[in-house]
Amino acid sequence: MESDGKLYPLEIKKTTMPDKRLVRTFSVIDKSPLQLGTGAVLCMADTLGAFDRDHLIVPIWLI
């Protein structure tokens, strides 16, 4: 997603416990002239969580 000159990478997975290695693919955006924003993995998790301060775990039911 793009907003305010930033790219916010998203990954969608069916799992309830996504692996942190999924966010490695977000580094492809480093080649873009736009700044990288907070990334998120949309998944079947029960609650909102985070891998770290820049990568969220977002339950699909929240959207």
Phi and psi restraints in degrees (range 20) as a CNS / XPLOR table:
assign (resid 1 and name C) (resid 2 and name N)
       (resid 2 and name CA) (resid 2 and name C) 1.0 -120.0 20.0 2
assign (resid 2 and name N) (resid 2 and name CA)
       (resid 2 and name C) (resid 3 and name N) 1.0 137.3 20.0 2
assign (resid 2 and name C) (resid 3 and name N)
       (resid 3 and name CA) (resid 3 and name C) 1.0 -160.1 20.0 2
assign (resid 3 and name N) (resid 3 and name CA)
       (resid 3 and name C) (resid 4 and name N) 1.0 134.2 20.0 2
assign (resid 3 and name C) (resid 4 and name N)
       (resid 4 and name CA) (resid 4 and name C) 1.0 52.9 20.0 2
assign (resid 4 and name N) (resid 4 and name CA)
       (resid 4 and name C) (resid 5 and name N) 1.0 39.8 20.0 2
assign (resid 4 and name C) (resid 5 and name N)
       (resid 5 and name CA) (resid 5 and name C) 1.0 76.0 20.0 2
assign (resid 5 and name N) (resid 5 and name CA)
       (resid 5 and name C) (resid 6 and name N) 1.0 13.0 20.0 2
assign (resid 5 and name C) (resid 6 and name N)
       (resid 6 and name CA) (resid 6 and name C) 1.0 -121.9 20.0 2
assign (resid 6 and name N) (resid 6 and name CA)
       (resid 6 and name C) (resid 7 and name N) 1.0 150.1 20.0 2
assign (resid 6 and name C) (resid 7 and name N)
       (resid 7 and name CA) (resid 7 and name C) 1.0 -105.3 20.0 2
assign (resid 7 and name N) (resid 7 and name CA)
       (resid 7 and name C) (resid 8 and name N) 1.0 130.8 20.0 2
assign (resid 7 and name C) (resid 8 and name N)
       (resid 8 and name CA) (resid 8 and name C) 1.0 -113.5 20.0 2
assign (resid 8 and name N) (resid 8 and name CA)
       (resid 8 and name C) (resid 9 and name N) 1.0 100.8 20.0 2
assign (resid 8 and name C) (resid 9 and name N)
       (resid 9 and name CA) (resid 9 and name C) 1.0 -71.2 20.0 2
assign (resid 9 and name N) (resid 9 and name CA)
       (resid 9 and name C) (resid 10 and name N) 1.0 142.4 20.0 2
assign (resid 9 and name C) (resid 10 and name N)
       (resid 10 and name CA) (resid 10 and name C) 1.0 -129.0 20.0 2
assign (resid 10 and name N) (resid 10 and name CA)
       (resid 10 and name C) (resid 11 and name N) 1.0 144.1 20.0 2
assign (resid 10 and name C) (resid 11 and name N)
       (resid 11 and name CA) (resid 11 and name C) 1.0 -129.8 20.0 2
assign (resid 11 and name N) (resid 11 and name CA)
       (resid 11 and name C) (resid 12 and name N) 1.0 137.1 20.0 2
assign (resid 11 and name C) (resid 12 and name N)
       (resid 12 and name CA) (resid 12 and name C) 1.0 -115.8 20.0 2
assign (resid 12 and name N) (resid 12 and name CA)
       (resid 12 and name C) (resid 13 and name N) 1.0 124.9 20.0 2
assign (resid 12 and name C) (resid 13 and name N)
       (resid 13 and name CA) (resid 13 and name C) 1.0 -134.9 20.0 2
assign (resid 13 and name N) (resid 13 and name CA)
       (resid 13 and name C) (resid 14 and name N) 1.0 152.1 20.0 2
assign (resid 13 and name C) (resid 14 and name N)
       (resid 14 and name CA) (resid 14 and name C) 1.0 -84.4 20.0 2
assign (resid 14 and name N) (resid 14 and name CA)
       (resid 14 and name C) (resid 15 and name N) 1.0 -12.9 20.0 2
assign (resid 14 and name C) (resid 15 and name N)
       (resid 15 and name CA) (resid 15 and name C) 1.0 -68.0 20.0 2
assign (resid 15 and name N) (resid 15 and name CA)
       (resid 15 and name C) (resid 16 and name N) 1.0 158.5 20.0 2
assign (resid 15 and name C) (resid 16 and name N)
       (resid 16 and name CA) (resid 16 and name C) 1.0 -93.2 20.0 2
assign (resid 16 and name N) (resid 16 and name CA)
       (resid 16 and name C) (resid 17 and name N) 1.0 -18.7 20.0 2
assign (resid 16 and name C) (resid 17 and name N)
       (resid 17 and name CA) (resid 17 and name C) 1.0 -131.3 20.0 2
assign (resid 17 and name N) (resid 17 and name CA)
       (resid 17 and name C) (resid 18 and name N) 1.0 84.9 20.0 2
assign (resid 17 and name C) (resid 18 and name N)
       (resid 18 and name CA) (resid 18 and name C) 1.0 -68.3 20.0 2
assign (resid 18 and name N) (resid 18 and name CA)
       (resid 18 and name C) (resid 19 and name N) 1.0 149.9 20.0 2
assign (resid 18 and name C) (resid 19 and name N)
       (resid 19 and name CA) (resid 19 and name C) 1.0 -87.2 20.0 2
assign (resid 19 and name N) (resid 19 and name CA)
       (resid 19 and name C) (resid 20 and name N) 1.0 138.2 20.0 2
assign (resid 19 and name C) (resid 20 and name N)
       (resid 20 and name CA) (resid 20 and name C) 1.0 -59.6 20.0 2
assign (resid 20 and name N) (resid 20 and name CA)
       (resid 20 and name C) (resid 21 and name N) 1.0 -25.0 20.0 2
assign (resid 20 and name C) (resid 21 and name N)
       (resid 21 and name CA) (resid 21 and name C) 1.0 -60.9 20.0 2
assign (resid 21 and name N) (resid 21 and name CA)
       (resid 21 and name C) (resid 22 and name N) 1.0 -19.8 20.0 2
assign (resid 21 and name C) (resid 22 and name N)
       (resid 22 and name CA) (resid 22 and name C) 1.0 -59.9 20.0 2
assign (resid 22 and name N) (resid 22 and name CA)
       (resid 22 and name C) (resid 23 and name N) 1.0 -33.5 20.0 2
assign (resid 22 and name C) (resid 23 and name N)
       (resid 23 and name CA) (resid 23 and name C) 1.0 -77.4 20.0 2
assign (resid 23 and name N) (resid 23 and name CA)
       (resid 23 and name C) (resid 24 and name N) 1.0 -8.2 20.0 2
assign (resid 23 and name C) (resid 24 and name N)
       (resid 24 and name CA) (resid 24 and name C) 1.0 -59.3 20.0 2
assign (resid 24 and name N) (resid 24 and name CA)
       (resid 24 and name C) (resid 25 and name N) 1.0 -33.3 20.0 2
assign (resid 24 and name C) (resid 25 and name N)
       (resid 25 and name CA) (resid 25 and name C) 1.0 -65.8 20.0 2
assign (resid 25 and name N) (resid 25 and name CA)
       (resid 25 and name C) (resid 26 and name N) 1.0 -18.9 20.0 2
assign (resid 25 and name C) (resid 26 and name N)
       (resid 26 and name CA) (resid 26 and name C) 1.0 -65.8 20.0 2
assign (resid 26 and name N) (resid 26 and name CA)
       (resid 26 and name C) (resid 27 and name N) 1.0 -20.3 20.0 2
assign (resid 26 and name C) (resid 27 and name N)
       (resid 27 and name CA) (resid 27 and name C) 1.0 -65.2 20.0 2
assign (resid 27 and name N) (resid 27 and name CA)
       (resid 27 and name C) (resid 28 and name N) 1.0 -17.2 20.0 2
assign (resid 27 and name C) (resid 28 and name N)
       (resid 28 and name CA) (resid 28 and name C) 1.0 -57.5 20.0 2
assign (resid 28 and name N) (resid 28 and name CA)
       (resid 28 and name C) (resid 29 and name N) 1.0 -30.8 20.0 2
assign (resid 28 and name C) (resid 29 and name N)
       (resid 29 and name CA) (resid 29 and name C) 1.0 -69.4 20.0 2
assign (resid 29 and name N) (resid 29 and name CA)
       (resid 29 and name C) (resid 30 and name N) 1.0 -17.8 20.0 2
assign (resid 29 and name C) (resid 30 and name N)
       (resid 30 and name CA) (resid 30 and name C) 1.0 -57.1 20.0 2
assign (resid 30 and name N) (resid 30 and name CA)
       (resid 30 and name C) (resid 31 and name N) 1.0 -23.9 20.0 2
assign (resid 30 and name C) (resid 31 and name N)
       (resid 31 and name CA) (resid 31 and name C) 1.0 -80.5 20.0 2
assign (resid 31 and name N) (resid 31 and name CA)
       (resid 31 and name C) (resid 32 and name N) 1.0 -10.0 20.0 2
assign (resid 31 and name C) (resid 32 and name N)
       (resid 32 and name CA) (resid 32 and name C) 1.0 -78.4 20.0 2
assign (resid 32 and name N) (resid 32 and name CA)
       (resid 32 and name C) (resid 33 and name N) 1.0 149.6 20.0 2
assign (resid 32 and name C) (resid 33 and name N)
       (resid 33 and name CA) (resid 33 and name C) 1.0 -71.5 20.0 2
assign (resid 33 and name N) (resid 33 and name CA)
       (resid 33 and name C) (resid 34 and name N) 1.0 -14.2 20.0 2
assign (resid 33 and name C) (resid 34 and name N)
       (resid 34 and name CA) (resid 34 and name C) 1.0 -84.3 20.0 2
assign (resid 34 and name N) (resid 34 and name CA)
       (resid 34 and name C) (resid 35 and name N) 1.0 152.4 20.0 2
assign (resid 34 and name C) (resid 35 and name N)
       (resid 35 and name CA) (resid 35 and name C) 1.0 -74.1 20.0 2
assign (resid 35 and name N) (resid 35 and name CA)
       (resid 35 and name C) (resid 36 and name N) 1.0 147.4 20.0 2
assign (resid 35 and name C) (resid 36 and name N)
       (resid 36 and name CA) (resid 36 and name C) 1.0 -84.8 20.0 2
assign (resid 36 and name N) (resid 36 and name CA)
       (resid 36 and name C) (resid 37 and name N) 1.0 126.6 20.0 2
assign (resid 36 and name C) (resid 37 and name N)
       (resid 37 and name CA) (resid 37 and name C) 1.0 -98.4 20.0 2
assign (resid 37 and name N) (resid 37 and name CA)
       (resid 37 and name C) (resid 38 and name N) 1.0 -170.6 20.0 2
assign (resid 37 and name C) (resid 38 and name N)
       (resid 38 and name CA) (resid 38 and name C) 1.0 -64.3 20.0 2
assign (resid 38 and name N) (resid 38 and name CA)
       (resid 38 and name C) (resid 39 and name N) 1.0 131.6 20.0 2
assign (resid 38 and name C) (resid 39 and name N)
       (resid 39 and name CA) (resid 39 and name C) 1.0 -97.0 20.0 2
assign (resid 39 and name N) (resid 39 and name CA)
       (resid 39 and name C) (resid 40 and name N) 1.0 162.2 20.0 2
assign (resid 39 and name C) (resid 40 and name N)
       (resid 40 and name CA) (resid 40 and name C) 1.0 -148.4 20.0 2
assign (resid 40 and name N) (resid 40 and name CA)
       (resid 40 and name C) (resid 41 and name N) 1.0 146.5 20.0 2
assign (resid 40 and name C) (resid 41 and name N)
       (resid 41 and name CA) (resid 41 and name C) 1.0 -107.9 20.0 2
assign (resid 41 and name N) (resid 41 and name CA)
       (resid 41 and name C) (resid 42 and name N) 1.0 115.7 20.0 2
assign (resid 41 and name C) (resid 42 and name N)
       (resid 42 and name CA) (resid 42 and name C) 1.0 -86.1 20.0 2
assign (resid 42 and name N) (resid 42 and name CA)
       (resid 42 and name C) (resid 43 and name N) 1.0 128.4 20.0 2
assign (resid 42 and name C) (resid 43 and name N)
       (resid 43 and name CA) (resid 43 and name C) 1.0 -154.5 20.0 2
assign (resid 43 and name N) (resid 43 and name CA)
       (resid 43 and name C) (resid 44 and name N) 1.0 -170.5 20.0 2
assign (resid 43 and name C) (resid 44 and name N)
       (resid 44 and name CA) (resid 44 and name C) 1.0 -92.6 20.0 2
assign (resid 44 and name N) (resid 44 and name CA)
       (resid 44 and name C) (resid 45 and name N) 1.0 20.3 20.0 2
assign (resid 44 and name C) (resid 45 and name N)
       (resid 45 and name CA) (resid 45 and name C) 1.0 -60.9 20.0 2
assign (resid 45 and name N) (resid 45 and name CA)
       (resid 45 and name C) (resid 46 and name N) 1.0 155.6 20.0 2
assign (resid 45 and name C) (resid 46 and name N)
       (resid 46 and name CA) (resid 46 and name C) 1.0 -79.8 20.0 2
assign (resid 46 and name N) (resid 46 and name CA)
       (resid 46 and name C) (resid 47 and name N) 1.0 -32.7 20.0 2
assign (resid 46 and name C) (resid 47 and name N)
       (resid 47 and name CA) (resid 47 and name C) 1.0 -133.4 20.0 2
assign (resid 47 and name N) (resid 47 and name CA)
       (resid 47 and name C) (resid 48 and name N) 1.0 159.7 20.0 2
assign (resid 47 and name C) (resid 48 and name N)
       (resid 48 and name CA) (resid 48 and name C) 1.0 -68.9 20.0 2
assign (resid 48 and name N) (resid 48 and name CA)
       (resid 48 and name C) (resid 49 and name N) 1.0 137.5 20.0 2
assign (resid 48 and name C) (resid 49 and name N)
       (resid 49 and name CA) (resid 49 and name C) 1.0 -149.8 20.0 2
assign (resid 49 and name N) (resid 49 and name CA)
       (resid 49 and name C) (resid 50 and name N) 1.0 -168.8 20.0 2
assign (resid 49 and name C) (resid 50 and name N)
       (resid 50 and name CA) (resid 50 and name C) 1.0 -154.4 20.0 2
assign (resid 50 and name N) (resid 50 and name CA)
       (resid 50 and name C) (resid 51 and name N) 1.0 146.4 20.0 2
assign (resid 50 and name C) (resid 51 and name N)
       (resid 51 and name CA) (resid 51 and name C) 1.0 -79.7 20.0 2
assign (resid 51 and name N) (resid 51 and name CA)
       (resid 51 and name C) (resid 52 and name N) 1.0 -39.6 20.0 2
assign (resid 51 and name C) (resid 52 and name N)
       (resid 52 and name CA) (resid 52 and name C) 1.0 -162.5 20.0 2
assign (resid 52 and name N) (resid 52 and name CA)
       (resid 52 and name C) (resid 53 and name N) 1.0 -169.9 20.0 2
assign (resid 52 and name C) (resid 53 and name N)
       (resid 53 and name CA) (resid 53 and name C) 1.0 -70.7 20.0 2
assign (resid 53 and name N) (resid 53 and name CA)
       (resid 53 and name C) (resid 54 and name N) 1.0 -14.5 20.0 2
assign (resid 53 and name C) (resid 54 and name N)
       (resid 54 and name CA) (resid 54 and name C) 1.0 -108.4 20.0 2
assign (resid 54 and name N) (resid 54 and name CA)
       (resid 54 and name C) (resid 55 and name N) 1.0 -3.2 20.0 2
assign (resid 54 and name C) (resid 55 and name N)
       (resid 55 and name CA) (resid 55 and name C) 1.0 -138.0 20.0 2
assign (resid 55 and name N) (resid 55 and name CA)
       (resid 55 and name C) (resid 56 and name N) 1.0 111.6 20.0 2
assign (resid 55 and name C) (resid 56 and name N)
       (resid 56 and name CA) (resid 56 and name C) 1.0 -96.3 20.0 2
assign (resid 56 and name N) (resid 56 and name CA)
       (resid 56 and name C) (resid 57 and name N) 1.0 157.7 20.0 2
assign (resid 56 and name C) (resid 57 and name N)
       (resid 57 and name CA) (resid 57 and name C) 1.0 -112.3 20.0 2
assign (resid 57 and name N) (resid 57 and name CA)
       (resid 57 and name C) (resid 58 and name N) 1.0 113.6 20.0 2
assign (resid 57 and name C) (resid 58 and name N)
       (resid 58 and name CA) (resid 58 and name C) 1.0 -116.8 20.0 2
assign (resid 58 and name N) (resid 58 and name CA)
       (resid 58 and name C) (resid 59 and name N) 1.0 119.2 20.0 2
assign (resid 58 and name C) (resid 59 and name N)
       (resid 59 and name CA) (resid 59 and name C) 1.0 -63.2 20.0 2
assign (resid 59 and name N) (resid 59 and name CA)
       (resid 59 and name C) (resid 60 and name N) 1.0 135.8 20.0 2
assign (resid 59 and name C) (resid 60 and name N)
       (resid 60 and name CA) (resid 60 and name C) 1.0 -60.5 20.0 2
assign (resid 60 and name N) (resid 60 and name CA)
       (resid 60 and name C) (resid 61 and name N) 1.0 -27.7 20.0 2
assign (resid 60 and name C) (resid 61 and name N)
       (resid 61 and name CA) (resid 61 and name C) 1.0 -69.6 20.0 2
assign (resid 61 and name N) (resid 61 and name CA)
       (resid 61 and name C) (resid 62 and name N) 1.0 -14.4 20.0 2
assign (resid 61 and name C) (resid 62 and name N)
       (resid 62 and name CA) (resid 62 and name C) 1.0 -75.3 20.0 2
assign (resid 62 and name N) (resid 62 and name CA)
       (resid 62 and name C) (resid 63 and name N) 1.0 -18.9 20.0 2
